[in-house]
Amino acid sequence: MKGTKHPGHRRRGPGRVLGLLLALVAAIGLSGTTALAAPGHAGTSAAATARVLGPKGVVAAMQPSWNLGNTLDAIPDETSWGNPPATKALFDTIKAQGFRSVRLPVTWSGHQSSTAPYTIDAPWLNRVRQVVDWALSDGLYVVINVHHDSWQWISSMPTDHDNVLARFKATWTQIAAEFKDSPQTLLFESVNEPQFNNTTDAQGSQYLDELNTTFHTVVRQSGGNNATRLLMLPSLGCTPSQERMAPLVDEIGSLKDPNLVATVHYYGWYPFSVNIAGGTRFDATSQKDMTDTFTSIGNTLIAKGIPVYMGEYGLLGYPDHNHPPRVEQGEALKYFEMLGHEARTTGVTTALWDAFNFLNRSTLQWRDPDLIDQIKSAWTTRSGTASSDRVFLAKSEAITARTLTLNPNGLTFRGVWQGGTKLAQGRDYTVSGDRLTLTASALTRLAGNRAYGTNATVEARFSAGLPWKIYVTTYDKPVLSNANGTTGGLTVPTRFNGDLLATMESTYADGSNAGNTSWTPYQEYDVAFSPDYPGNAITLTADYLNALRDGAQATLTFHFWSGATVTYHVTRSGGSVTGTVA
């Protein structure tokens, strides 16, 4: 879980000034060795660009950014975690999609001697260079780092201090030597999400200070462009809490180097990010966590003149196209819409964490166009949303009007459309303040033959940004059936009847929590349970079932997005499990 957040005042970043500079260059068509140009312009000196823009301007020019996750950082090899090898075409695509920089996480441990002199294998170093050079050749800023080494061997620094420090120094000595003549559009990041075993935050910050100082010294003394290359220093865990960012401010101040950048990560309010403890919605708690985080970044770092690169952002485990989405689509869209706004107004450059979730590396196509469109739109403007992206109509009941709450986000509501047809205000919908009501007659027409599932899609449109899609959905209360299985997994036959599963509550008769997450009755989506819509089933996982008390009956309450709930009982007897309808 990310650290505790504190409120404060947000500041506007340098992006507008930078944008005016780059627009001026484009307008007057400067050429040759002029410095006022974005990386990738023909004839432009990257070093000169960095000198003129300065650290803040360079970091602003890196917005937006993208991570090549689960590739060069995969263990033990590049393709070990299911992604194909990186290609030049991949970076061509990223550049064409509007990204200005990429972060290339690199895990070195599997390609390096674990004993002195800690030599990095030449083929691996050459492969990293090849990928870096592909990205640089596309005019992208590039960040490389020491990634999963953080928990593989760096975390043992408290008990193996001298060896860890020597290996860390040797690692960066070799990286710095390899890339010392690379253009200054290449940045180095000390270490990803630094952590140290069995330490307090105060102790961890001391170890991190030692690593960051070593990193800084090694790179600066390595010569070439490394003398002034931008270096990124993380907070402990890359956590953007005031308590963890404050020591980083002190460290950056002590190094007296203007070419330093702070880096943090953000994955949202934890219960919402993974769908646990009832965190199904991007509600006021989740929103406050986000605004407090960016406020703290603004007050703690940016207000002190320190550029900030959010090296990773997203939602934990979302989207995962190998499993049903644990975060509902509309709620995720709200999250990414607001995050883009907070980053812009605070002046933070953001790097989307993409382990495979967003871009299909084989086809070079976005897996979810609506999701990436919202992320991209939020780079420049706000979009209006609503309290839900679905209107559920029970098939067993007469259709009545349905009301949603609009969230214009400072925009003006323009009306409701179905495709190219604008619905008639008064007849098809009414608006009262922020309440949008779809009439019974319009919903009857949109529902058509009332087959289970989505019958029609309409859009609430606003004066800017993307429209908010509303799915008119027919459902009936889901029906579960009895089941038998083992602690290896229980498949519960389920007729979803057009509904969608939101969460699962699990308790014993005495009121205590039942399952592998003991601190809340609401178990984690895709970890304790998972719907299988094509297979007409809900799966209870081995992790969940093995955590149940032997012989004790657990009462499960399945919560669906229509508002329907279904109660079910599960009893474990040794290695056998029985599920019964309540």
C-alpha positions in Angstrom: 0.0 0.0 0.0 1.2 3.5 -0.8 2.0 5.8 2.1 -0.2 8.2 4.0 -1.1 11.3 2.1 -1.2 14.9 3.4 -3.1 17.9 2.0 -1.6 21.1 0.7 -1.6 23.6 -2.1 -1.2 22.5 -5.8 1.0 24.5 -8.1 0.9 24.8 -11.9 4.0 23.3 -13.6 6.3 24.7 -16.3 4.5 22.8 -19.2 2.8 25.9 -20.7 6.1 27.9 -21.0 7.8 24.9 -22.6 5.0 24.4 -25.0 5.2 28.1 -26.1 8.9 27.7 -26.7 8.5 24.5 -28.8 5.6 26.0 -30.7 7.8 29.1 -31.5 10.5 26.8 -32.8 8.1 24.9 -35.0 6.5 28.1 -36.3 9.7 29.8 -37.4 11.4 26.6 -38.6 14.8 27.0 -37.0 17.4 24.5 -38.1 21.1 23.7 -37.7 22.3 23.4 -34.1 19.7 25.6 -32.5 18.8 24.4 -29.0 15.1 25.5 -28.8 13.8 22.2 -30.3 12.3 19.1 -29.1 14.4 15.9 -29.2 14.2 14.3 -32.6 14.2 17.5 -34.7 16.7 17.1 -37.5 20.0 18.8 -36.8 19.2 19.5 -33.2 21.8 19.0 -30.5 20.3 17.0 -27.6 22.8 18.5 -25.2 21.9 22.0 -26.4 18.3 21.2 -26.0 18.8 20.2 -22.4 20.9 23.3 -21.7 18.3 25.7 -22.9 15.3 23.9 -21.4 17.0 23.1 -18.1 16.0 20.2 -15.9 12.4 21.4 -15.3 11.9 22.1 -19.0 13.4 18.7 -20.0 11.1 16.8 -17.6 8.1 18.8 -18.8 9.1 18.0 -22.4 9.0 14.3 -21.5 5.3 14.4 -20.9 3.6 12.0 -21.6 5.8 8.9 -20.9 5.3 5.2 -21.2 6.9 2.1 -19.6 8.3 -0.9 -21.4 7.3 -3.1 -18.5 7.9 -6.8 -18.0 10.5 -6.9 -20.7 14.1 -5.9 -20.0 13.1 -6.2 -16.3 11.7 -9.7 -16.7 13.4 -12.5 -14.7 15.5 -14.2 -15.9 15.2 -13.1 -19.6 13.4 -10.6 -21.7 10.6 -12.9 -22.8 10.2 -14.8 -19.5 7.1 -12.9 -18.5 5.2 -13.4 -21.7 6.1 -10.4 -23.8 7.8 -10.6 -27.2 11.2 -9.0 -27.6 11.2 -5.3 -28.0 11.5 -4.0 -31.6 12.2 -0.7 -33.3 8.6 -0.9 -34.6 7.4 -0.8 -31.0 9.0 2.6 -30.4 7.8 3.9 -33.8 4.3 3.1 -32.5 4.8 4.7 -29.1 6.2 7.9 -30.8 3.3 8.0 -33.3 0.8 7.6 -30.5 2.0 10.9 -28.9 4.4 9.7 -26.2 7.5 11.9 -25.8 9.5 9.6 -23.6 9.9 6.0 -22.5 11.1 4.4 -19.3 13.0 1.1 -19.9 13.1 -0.8 -16.6 16.1 -3.1 -16.6 16.9 -6.0 -14.2 20.6 -6.8 -14.2 21.0 -9.5 -11.6 20.3 -12.5 -14.0 23.0 -11.2 -16.4 25.6 -10.3 -13.8 28.1 -12.1 -11.6 26.8 -12.2 -8.1 30.4 -11.9 -6.7 33.1 -9.4 -7.3 33.8 -7.8 -9.7 30.1 -8.1 -10.5 30.6 -8.1 -14.3 27.5 -7.6 -16.4 27.3 -10.0 -19.4 28.4 -8.3 -22.6 25.5 -9.6 -24.7 23.0 -8.2 -22.1 24.6 -4.8 -22.0 24.6 -4.8 -25.8 20.9 -5.7 -25.9 20.0 -2.9 -23.5 22.0 -0.5 -25.6 20.2 -1.7 -28.8 16.8 -1.0 -27.2 17.9 2.3 -25.8 19.3 3.4 -29.2 16.1 2.4 -31.0 14.1 4.6 -28.7 16.5 7.5 -28.9 16.5 7.3 -32.7 12.8 8.0 -32.6 13.4 11.3 -30.8 12.1 9.9 -27.5 13.6 10.8 -24.2 14.7 7.5 -22.5 15.0 6.5 -18.8 17.0 3.4 -17.8 17.4 2.1 -14.2 18.2 -0.7 -11.9 14.8 -2.4 -11.5 13.9 -5.7 -9.8 17.4 -5.9 -8.3 15.9 -3.7 -5.6 14.2 -6.7 -4.0 16.5 -9.4 -5.4 19.7 -8.3 -3.7 19.6 -4.6 -2.8 17.0 -5.2 -0.1 19.5 -7.2 1.9 21.7 -4.2 2.5 21.0 -4.0 6.2 22.6 -7.5 6.7 25.0 -7.5 3.8 25.9 -3.8 3.6 29.4 -3.9 2.1 28.7 -6.4 -0.6 25.5 -4.8 -1.7 27.1 -1.3 -1.8 30.1 -2.7 -3.8 27.8 -4.5 -6.3 25.6 -1.4 -6.7 28.6 0.7 -7.3 30.0 -1.8 -9.8 26.7 -2.0 -11.6 26.4 1.7 -12.1 30.1 2.0 -13.0 29.5 -0.4 -15.9 26.2 1.2 -17.0 27.7 4.7 -16.9 30.7 3.7 -18.9 28.5 2.1 -21.6 26.3 5.1 -22.0 28.6 8.0 -21.2 28.6 9.2 -24.8 24.9 8.8 -25.3 22.9 12.0 -25.9 21.5 13.8 -22.9 18.0 12.7 -23.9 19.0 9.6 -22.0 18.4 9.8 -18.2 19.5 7.4 -15.5 17.3 6.4 -12.5 19.1 5.2 -9.4 16.9 2.3 -8.3 13.3 1.3 -8.7 11.1 1.2 -5.6 14.0 0.8 -3.1 13.2 -1.3 -0.1 15.3 -2.7 2.7 14.5 -5.8 4.8 13.4 -5.4 8.4 14.0 -1.6 8.6 12.0 1.4 9.8 11.4 4.3 7.3 14.2 6.3 9.0 16.6 3.4 8.6 15.5 2.8 5.0 16.0 6.4 4.1 19.5 6.3 5.4 20.4 3.2 3.3 18.7 4.9 0.3 20.7 8.1 0.8 23.9 6.0 0.7 22.9 4.3 -2.5 21.7 7.5 -4.2 24.9 9.3 -3.2 27.0 6.4 -4.6 25.0 6.4 -7.8 25.5 10.2 -8.1 29.2 10.0 -7.5 29.8 7.1 -9.9 27.9 8.7 -12.8 29.3 12.2 -12.4 32.9 10.8 -12.3 32.4 8.6 -15.3 33.0 11.5 -17.8 31.4 12.3 -21.1 27.8 13.4 -21.1 27.4 11.8 -17.7 28.9 14.9 -16.2 25.6 16.8 -16.6 23.2 14.0 -17.5 19.8 14.3 -15.7 19.7 11.8 -12.8 16.6 10.5 -11.2 16.5 9.8 -7.4 13.6 7.9 -5.9 11.9 8.2 -2.5 11.8 5.1 -0.3 9.6 2.7 -2.2 9.0 5.4 -4.7 6.1 6.3 -2.4 4.7 9.8 -2.8 4.0 10.4 0.9 5.3 13.6 2.6 7.2 11.4 5.1 9.1 9.6 2.4 9.6 12.6 0.0 11.0 14.9 2.7 14.3 12.9 3.1 14.6 13.0 -0.7 14.4 16.8 -0.6 17.1 16.9 2.0 19.3 14.6 -0.1 18.9 16.5 -3.3 19.7 19.7 -1.5 22.9 18.2 0.0 24.2 17.0 -3.4 24.1 20.6 -4.8 23.6 19.5 -8.3 21.0 21.3 -10.5 20.6 18.3 -12.8 18.6 16.1 -10.4 15.0 14.9 -10.7 12.8 13.3 -8.1 10.8 10.2 -9.1 7.8 8.6 -7.4 5.0 6.2 -8.3 1.2 6.2 -7.9 -1.3 3.4 -8.1 -4.3 5.0 -6.4 -6.1 4.2 -3.2 -5.2 0.6 -2.5 -8.7 -0.8 -1.9 -9.9 0.7 -5.1 -6.8 -0.2 -7.1 -7.1 -3.9 -6.5 -10.9 -4.1 -5.6 -10.7 -5.2 -2.0 -12.5 -4.1 1.2 -15.5 -2.9 -0.8 -13.4 -0.5 -2.9 -15.5 -1.0 -6.0 -15.9 2.7 -6.9 -13.7 5.7 -7.5 -15.5 7.4 -4.7 -14.7 10.4 -2.5 -12.1 8.5 -0.5 -10.2 7.4 -3.6 -10.5 10.9 -5.1 -9.1 12.5 -1.9 -6.2 10.1 -1.9 -5.3 11.2 -5.4 -5.7 15.0 -4.7 -3.8 14.7 -1.5 -1.0 12.9 -3.2 -0.5 15.4 -5.9 -0.9 18.3 -3.5 1.9 16.7 -1.4 4.1 16.3 -4.4 3.5 19.9 -5.3 4.2 21.2 -1.9 7.1 18.9 -1.0 9.0 18.8 -4.3 7.8 21.1 -7.1 7.4 24.1 -4.8 11.1 23.7 -4.0 12.1 23.7 -7.6 12.6 20.0 -7.9 11.2 18.4 -11.2 9.1 15.3 -10.7 8.8 12.3 -12.9 6.1 9.9 -11.9 7.9 6.8 -13.2 4.9 4.6 -12.9 1.2 5.1 -12.6 -1.9 3.0 -13.1 -4.1 0.6 -11.2 -2.6 -2.5 -9.6 -3.5 -5.5 -11.7 -5.7 -3.5 -14.1 -6.4 -4.1 -16.8 -5.4 -7.7 -17.1 -6.8 -9.2 -20.3 -6.2 -12.7 -19.1 -8.8 -12.2 -16.3 -12.1 -10.4 -15.9 -11.5 -6.8 -15.0 -11.3 -6.3 -11.3 -12.1 -2.5 -11.6 -15.3 -1.6 -13.4 -14.7 0.1 -16.7 -16.4 3.4 -15.9 -14.8 3.7 -12.5 -11.4 3.2 -14.1 -12.1 5.8 -16.8 -12.9 8.3 -14.0 -9.6 7.5 -12.2 -7.5 8.1 -15.3 -9.4 11.2 -16.3 -8.8 12.8 -12.9 -5.2 11.6 -12.7 -4.4 13.4 -16.0 -5.9 16.6 -14.6 -4.1 16.4 -11.3 -0.7 15.8 -13.0 -1.2 18.7 -15.5 -2.2 21.2 -12.8 0.6 20.1 -10.5 3.3 20.0 -13.2 4.2 16.3 -12.9 5.3 14.2 -15.9 3.6 10.8 -15.8 4.8 7.4 -17.2 2.0 4.9 -17.8 3.0 1.5 -16.4 2.3 -1.0 -19.2 3.4 -4.6 -18.4 1.3 -5.8 -21.4 -2.0 -4.4 -20.2 -2.5 -1.5 -22.6 -0.5 -2.1 -25.8 -0.6 -5.5 -27.4 3.1 -5.9 -28.2 2.5 -8.5 -30.9 -0.1 -6.5 -32.9 1.0 -3.0 -31.8 -2.6 -2.2 -31.2 -4.2 -0.9 -28.0 -6.2 -3.6 -26.3 -8.9 -1.2 -25.0 -9.4 1.8 -27.3 -11.8 3.6 -24.9 -9.4 3.3 -22.0 -6.3 4.6 -23.9 -8.4 7.3 -25.5 -9.4 8.6 -22.0 -5.7 8.5 -20.9 -4.6 10.4 -23.9 -7.4 13.0 -23.7 -6.5 13.7 -20.1 -3.0 14.8 -21.2 -4.6 18.1 -22.5 -8.2 18.5 -21.2 -10.9 17.3 -18.8 -13.8 15.1 -19.7 -17.2 14.9 -18.2 -18.3 11.7 -16.4 -21.4 10.4 -14.5 -22.1 8.4 -11.4 -22.2 5.2 -13.5 -21.7 4.1 -17.1 -24.6 1.6 -16.9 -28.3 1.8 -16.5 -29.7 -1.6 -15.4 -33.3 -2.5 -16.3 -34.7 -5.6 -14.7 -36.4 -7.8 -17.3 -38.9 -9.0 -14.8 -40.2 -5.5 -14.1 -41.7 -2.7 -16.1 -39.3 -0.1 -17.4 -39.2 3.1 -15.4 -37.1 6.3 -15.7 -33.5 6.1 -14.5 -31.4 9.0 -13.1 -27.6 9.4 -13.1 -25.5 12.2 -11.5 -23.4 14.1 -14.0 -19.8 15.2 -13.1 -19.1 17.9 -15.7 -15.6 18.6 -14.3 -15.9 22.3 -15.2 -17.4 21.6 -18.6 -20.9 22.3 -20.0 -23.3 19.5 -20.6 -24.4 19.5 -24.3 -26.9 16.6 -24.5 -27.3 12.9 -25.1 -26.7 11.1 -28.4 -27.1 7.7 -29.7 -24.6 7.4 -32.5 -25.1 10.4 -34.7 -28.7 11.0 -33.4 -29.3 13.5 -30.7 -31.9 12.5 -28.2 -34.7 15.0 -27.5 -34.5 16.8 -24.2 -37.9 16.6 -22.5 -39.0 13.5 -24.4 -36.0 11.3 -24.1 -34.2 12.8 -21.1 -34.4 15.6 -18.6 -31.7 17.6 -16.8 -32.2 19.1 -13.4 -29.0 20.6 -11.9 -26.5 17.7 -12.2 -29.1 15.0 -12.5 -29.6 13.4 -15.8 -32.8 11.3 -16.1 -33.5 9.0 -19.1 -37.2 8.7 -19.5 -39.1 5.4 -19.5 -40.2 5.8 -23.1 -36.6 6.3 -24.3 -35.3 3.4 -22.2 -38.1 1.2 -23.6 -37.0 2.1 -27.1 -33.3 1.6 -26.3 -33.9 -1.8 -24.6 -35.5 -3.2 -27.7 -36.2 -6.9 -27.3 -34.7 -6.8 -23.8 -32.2 -9.5 -24.3 -29.8 -10.0 -21.3 -26.8 -7.7 -21.5 -26.1 -4.4 -23.2 -29.0 -3.4 -25.5 -27.9 0.0 -26.5 -25.2 2.6 -25.9 -25.9 6.4 -25.6 -23.4 9.2 -24.9 -23.6 12.2 -22.6 -21.5 14.8 -24.4 -19.8 17.9 -22.9 -18.2 21.1 -24.2 -14.7 19.4 -24.3 -13.0 16.1 -23.8 -14.6 12.7 -24.5 -18.2 11.8 -24.3 -19.4 9.6 -21.4 -20.8 6.3 -22.6 -23.9 4.9 -20.9 -24.7 1.2 -21.5 -28.4 0.4 -21.3 -28.4 -3.1 -19.8 -31.1 -5.7 -19.3 -30.7 -8.1 -16.4 -32.4 -10.3 -13.9 -31.1 -11.4 -10.5 -28.3 -13.9 -11.0 -28.9 -17.5 -10.0 -26.2 -19.7 -8.4 -26.4 -23.5 -8.0 -24.9 -26.1 -5.6 -21.4 -27.3 -6.2 -18.8 -29.7 -5.0 -15.0 -29.4 -5.3 -11.7 -29.4 -3.5 -9.5 -26.8 -1.8 -7.8 -26.6 -5.2 -10.8 -24.6 -6.5 -14.6 -24.6 -6.5 -16.6 -23.8 -9.7 -20.0 -22.4 -8.8 -22.5 -22.7 -11.7 -23.9 -19.2 -12.2 -26.6 -17.7 -14.5 -25.5 -14.1 -14.6 -28.6 -13.0 -16.5 -26.9 -10.0 -17.9 -25.5 -8.7 -14.6 -21.9 -8.2 -13.6 -20.1 -9.2 -10.4 -18.8 -6.3 -8.3 -17.4 -7.9 -5.2 -17.8 -10.8 -2.7 -18.3 -10.5 1.1 -17.4 -13.5 3.2 -18.1 -14.1 7.0 -18.5 -16.9 9.5 -21.6 -17.3 11.7 -19.8 -15.4 14.6 -19.4 -12.4 12.3 -15.7 -12.8 11.8 -14.1 -12.5 8.4 -13.7 -15.7 6.3 -11.1 -16.1 3.7 -7.5 -15.3 2.8 -7.9 -11.6 3.5 -8.7 -11.5 7.2 -8.8 -7.8 7.8 -11.9 -7.2 5.7 -15.0 -9.3 4.8 -14.7 -8.1 1.2 -12.3 -10.4 -0.4 -9.9 -9.4 -3.3 -11.3 -9.7 -6.8 -9.4 -12.2 -9.0 -7.5 -13.4 -5.9 -10.2 -15.0 -3.8 -12.9 -15.2 -6.5 -13.4 -14.5 -10.1 -16.4 -14.6 -12.5 -16.2 -16.6 -15.7 -18.9 -15.0 -17.8 -18.4 -17.2 -20.9 -18.4 -20.3 -18.7 -21.4 -19.3 -16.6 -19.6 -19.8 -13.3 -17.9 -18.1 -10.4 -14.6 -19.6 -9.3 -13.5 -19.6 -5.7 -9.7 -19.9 -5.7 -7.4 -22.3 -3.8 -6.0 -19.4 -1.8 -9.5 -18.5 -0.5 -10.6 -22.0 0.1 -7.5 -23.1 2.0 -7.8 -20.2 4.3 -11.3 -21.3 5.5 -11.7 -22.9 8.9 -12.1 -26.6 8.6 -15.7 -27.6 9.3 -17.0 -24.0 9.6 -19.6 -22.7 7.2 -18.8 -19.4 5.5 -21.6 -17.2 4.3 -20.8 -15.5 1.0 -22.7 -12.4 -0.3 -22.1 -11.7 -3.9 -22.7 -8.1 -4.8 -23.6 -7.3 -8.5 -23.4 -3.9 -10.3 -27.2 -3.8 -10.8 -27.5 -3.6 -7.0 -28.6 -7.3 -6.7 -27.1 -9.5 -4.0 -27.0 -13.3 -3.8 -26.2 -15.3 -0.6 -24.3 -18.6 -0.8 -22.8 -21.0 1.7 -19.4 -22.7 1.5 -18.1 -25.4 3.9 -14.6 -26.9 3.8 -14.1 -30.4 5.2 -10.5 -31.3 4.9 -9.6 -31.2 1.3 -13.2 -31.2 0.1 -15.5 -28.2 -0.4 -19.2 -28.0 -0.7 -21.2 -25.0 -2.0 -24.9 -24.6 -1.3 -27.6 -22.1 -2.2 -28.7 -20.1 0.8 
